[in-house]
Amino acid sequence: MATIELVQVGKTYPNGVVAVKGIDLAAADGELVVLLGPSGCGKSTLLRMVAGLETVTSGEIRIAGARINEREPAQRDIAMVFQNYALYPHMSVFDNMAYGLRNRRMARPEIEKRVRATAEMLGLAALLERKPRQLSGGQRQRVAMGRCIVREPKAFLFDEPLSNLDAKLRGQVRVEIKRLQRRLATTSLYVTHDQVEAMTLADRLVVMNQGAAEQIGTPDEVYSRPASLFVAGFIGAPAMNIVDGVIEKDGARVRLGAGGPVLALDRPLAAQGGRSVKVGMRPEHLALAPEGPLALAIELIENLGADAILYGKAPGTDISLVARADPAALHRAGHTLHFEISPRQIHLFDAESGRRLTER
Amino acid sequence: MVENRPWGNVFSHATLIVGIGIICLPLWIAFVASTHPVDRMFHAPAPLWPGTHLVENYLAVLRSGIGQSANAPVGTMLINSLIMALAIAVGKIAISIISAYAIVYFRFPFRMGFFWLIFVTLMLPVEVRILPTYEVIASLGMLNSYAGLTVPLIASATATFLFRQFFLTVPEELAEAARIDGAGPVRFFKDILLPLSRTNIAALFVIQFIYGWNQYLWPLIVSTDERYYTVVMGISRMVNVVDAAPTWNLVMATAVLGLIPPVIVVLLMQHLFVKGLVESEK
């Protein structure tokens, strides 16, 4: 079936720049895999290698089991949605969608049928004779998707399709994309730098940084068990608190900062006693507790309506903390609050490599 | 500048009227001169109002040319000019658009070298290269032919440069989307680049047509057979008659006739430019 396999796929440019370092990925048939990462991490380059718009320097890409490294984009049976839609400006919506099919010498009645059915599915039936400049951003994006859908390809490739839309529209189109992808059950690769898009759309996520895949997993795995500091800091908003710490000699607790609060761990790590670590705690996991070990002197409050984000420091140390609270509690800057955190919500990372400590 | 200053209006109108006057006066005088009989032309001052011989003068000039200097009828000259201008305009556009396409969308050794070579030929107008070009055309036996009139003028660095600049503004994603849609290089060119270049082509067509129409030096040298004379060079031959005074009324009639086709081309094409400038293609 239409699986996508990437085996040690890498890209090095002639000037020596390494854009992608040995990525291994196997997308199952019908799965939506999101490539997530900051600008310059190589996610777009990887997508373009799958599309055939960039050459592959090392490794192999297979679609439906067949190696496609050498094939032209048109021979790979893929379709791509671009960030800027890339619609043909002088052609009508109908012609934009029909262009690929005409190039494949499909019969006129068949083209008619497919284009009209797709237009119906996307709510574009009334717009078929319009030119792209007469459409809104959201409509153009739908035409771009329509152009892909009519081809009935083995895989969809999305290159940050929602980046050019305003925030409200982004939310709506995101849901539409998810529904469509489910309905059509086509394997998809989706590139984005927005972790909200990634978490909501992905069946599985590939978090990329500087050309390498830091973690591949379901949204839940990536959120609850981040494999590295980078992933921990990238997923989740507001970002996870990362504090330097040292595991106590008995391995059952960790001390934050120099002489800071001590937190209990859920599993004793006697072998790690004395080890320097980075401790990760998500703001949403800090629970208000009058006698809790984590004290926070509030410096700044962001009120989002449904949540209040509290920024401050642990008194007596220079540890910065961020916590989430109920806005109705009307906290003020200058107050000091106490929090506790469940031992299972504490993440430990090696202080040098940033990798998650594997015993946990 | 949305102020409403009455004296400002008067001043701008006055300037415009004077400007139009300066430009139109010679044309008016030429037209007037073409409507008078030949003897009226020898009395100073030149006539300012149209005379009575409009139809006769124009018919004479179109059918039989002007007397002794063995000139072709202006009708033939107009047709030669038309053929030359059209061939040059179409040829220049065709050749430059393809070169610009190659330079922008393909990678090959010495690509930029070729581009700069083409660019450097901007320093070589017809007048500078006229002797070697004549030598080559003569030895190829292309004197006194349409090919000889048009081929040496048919490559254009300006047009190549303009098309290159235009192609650089076409988003790369368009080419990528077309590639994914199965369009090879030729299809992409035909289906996508060419329609997008419409206004550029129209603008260049006008410029090159007028350039071709107004060619003087080259047709003068290349055609010694009166069947290949063009209007612009023909007029100067009429004026430079050796024995008699030039028949100004007929010369002016020829000049007016020689004006008309470029004016028609500009009028027809200007509607296309404005449309292209106004609609934003995104």
Chai-1 contact restraints between the chains, C-beta under 6 A:
chainA,res_idxA,chainB,res_idxB,connection_type,confidence,min_distance_angstrom,max_distance_angstrom,comment,restraint_id
A,L53,B,E176,contact,1.0,0.0,6.0,A-B,restraint_1
A,P73,B,R179,contact,1.0,0.0,6.0,A-B,restraint_2
A,P73,B,I180,contact,1.0,0.0,6.0,A-B,restraint_3
A,A74,B,G182,contact,1.0,0.0,6.0,A-B,restraint_4
A,M80,B,I180,contact,1.0,0.0,6.0,A-B,restraint_5
A,F82,B,E173,contact,1.0,0.0,6.0,A-B,restraint_6
A,N84,B,E173,contact,1.0,0.0,6.0,A-B,restraint_7
A,A86,B,E173,contact,1.0,0.0,6.0,A-B,restraint_8
A,A86,B,L174,contact,1.0,0.0,6.0,A-B,restraint_9
A,A86,B,A177,contact,1.0,0.0,6.0,A-B,restraint_10
A,Y88,B,I192,contact,1.0,0.0,6.0,A-B,restraint_11
A,P89,B,E281,contact,1.0,0.0,6.0,A-B,restraint_12
A,H90,B,P195,contact,1.0,0.0,6.0,A-B,restraint_13
A,Y99,B,D181,contact,1.0,0.0,6.0,A-B,restraint_14
A,G100,B,D181,contact,1.0,0.0,6.0,A-B,restraint_15
A,G100,B,G182,contact,1.0,0.0,6.0,A-B,restraint_16
A,N103,B,D181,contact,1.0,0.0,6.0,A-B,restraint_17
A,N103,B,G182,contact,1.0,0.0,6.0,A-B,restraint_18
A,N103,B,A183,contact,1.0,0.0,6.0,A-B,restraint_19
A,R104,B,G182,contact,1.0,0.0,6.0,A-B,restraint_20
A,R133,B,K282,contact,1.0,0.0,6.0,A-B,restraint_21
